[in-house]
């Protein structure tokens, strides 16, 4: 059977052709199960003193006698409930308990948050509040909570993100290789990535390697799309990805967890973590993982079969978090060795890259009953990189030492339905590069200092019980030691209608900017590339509007659509000159506009279907006649994703498909990478054996063994398998 994609074929027909069997299998599996009510109560148990989740709390519905306990994230769930009023009771040793009235609406779901006070404050009542159905006007575009991350442990962070609308993966090798993400046709260095508030973007190229952070170590991921400088500072030109590490749990139990995985291309990994109770009010956790892959795989180039050699990777990662009252600290360390085999026309199988990154942060986060808070935070990070290329025409033996120091403070007040915050920060970044093979190519040492101050306000206006308006505004000023001040505003608003058909309308407008990376400015000229010290900062103006509908149809049906338009100035693009060198240049004007749409259907506890599509029109509006009106390079116009998931008892099955349109590789749009599609499947089993919680996962990626390229002349591997096993005490 020929699985190659024809551009003339309809995308949903092609996805349906390959996913059809999986759909029949899952529908047949789920169809035999009894249909269940779609009404539920979900909530989270929170310690009101620390703001942290409490696991192991007993939660009961008195009218039905149903009982459950909160999980490690403090979450609890009750299913199959008819609409009506209930009495909800929460209990936990050394905490007060109280019975509280809860109303379950006919729309299918009520989200609750229970805050409880320790026994030393017996006079304080248990507070049960419903989550605002009209989320903040400045809410993230995407949120992956702990439950979603637990289900996606077989994926990397970048793979997980790329299955959502507007996100595209940039990679060039087997699982464990360097992975980066783009948002709505952006460059990879236009997306700011923060791990617990620390930027992972390199001082050298401005890119963030998401493979350095495993999914198992994270508690939550948030994605903000569009111009986000006003909220997160420079470099968030196209958006920001926020990674939150798992925090120490409020539990005296030590719950170690071990996980191991083996797979194709010599892949194997082993790791684990545990929560540690040190003393009352003092907890810590620790996570470690080692992974590696030989990386060699077969590929086809011009109808000839070859073996891709030198694509190995080896990575060590460790994270630790400590909390004592309102004081929090975190530590991150990663060390990696990767082969740099080059593109298929310039093979360098003996070249390599060695990275070592470590960072630490310290934060003090007191909060008062009045809602006021003051959060000073400091962080330090260092990245050492060694590039050794002995087998290319231009040989390298280069070492880079990168360092970042950041001091930040936030002051504000948060009350039900309102947030006001002022913030300021100072960052000092340095980069030193030395080429030991040819010292005249050394970058030398460069230091960049930047500061900023911002204002953020967010307010809800409930007009009636089922109709809410929310508005948010932010303004930030940034300055560096070599550029004039830049001002970045951001305004957003939303309207929420909470009836049988839930409706949310939203819109936003903002400006952002990004400084040129140090390699774009100062790269020493060689046969492949050269820097451009005359580059100007990139600027963007972003507009977005959309809507979301939720309908109670045999469960819950969601339909979302958003439209975006970004005007770009001085966009930095690496372009080939007539000698074949890549040189960064400012495109005087460019724009990207398009739409995102997503439809999902959730049948309670059993089945979930999702389709999403992103259309992006990245247009070059420079004055150069050969480039004007052309599509910006390496940006597909269409990306489609499809997913079918089913779960019953201790088993779960997940099948996904992805189609990416053609991407031009030359500014004149004379050459392009062809479209491609890939399909993945994953089966998991979660039994309890010998009072231990076990997990077994089998993942098959690219099961049609499609030959394709994400990056030009960097082939991707064919079909691969991975088997994982974990155990938790």
Buried (B, 14 or more C-beta within 10 A) or exposed (E): EEBEBEEEEEBBEBBEEBBEEBBEBBBEBBEEBEEBEBBBBBBBBBBBBBEBBBBBBBBBBEEEEBEBEBBBBBBBBBBEBEEEEBEBBBBBEEBBBBEBEBEBBEBBBBBBBBBBBBEEEEEBEBBBEEEBBBBBBBBBBBEBBBEEBBBBBBBBBBBBBBBBBBBBBBBBBBBBBBBBBBBBBBBBBBBBBBBBBBBBBBBBBBBBBBBBBBBBBBBBBBBBBBBBBBBBBBBBBBBBBBBBBBBBBBBEEEBEBBBBBBBBBBBBBBBBBBBBBEEEBBBBBBBBBBBBBBBBBEBEBEEEEBEBBBBBBBBBBBBBBBBBEBBBBBBBBBBBBBBBBBBBEEBBBBBBBBBBBBBBBBBBBEBEEEBBBEBBBBBBBBBBBBBBBEBBEEBBBBBBBBBBBBBBBBBBBBEEBEBBBEBBBBBBBBBBBBBEEBEEBBBEEBEBBBBBBBBBBBBBEBEEEBBBBBBBBBBBBBBBEEBEEBEBBBBBBBBBBBEEEBBBBBBBBBBBBBBBBBBBBBBBEBEEBBBBEEBBBBBBBBBBBBBBBBBBEEBBBBBBBBBBBBBBBBBBBBBBEEEEBBBBBBBBBBBBBBBBBBBBBBBBBBBBBBBBBBBBBBBBBBEEEEBEEBBBBBBBBBBBBBBBBBBBEEEBBBBBBBBBBBBBBEBEBEEBBEBBBBBBBBBBBBEEEEEEBBBBBBBBBBBBEBBBBBBBBBBBBBBBBBEBBBBBE
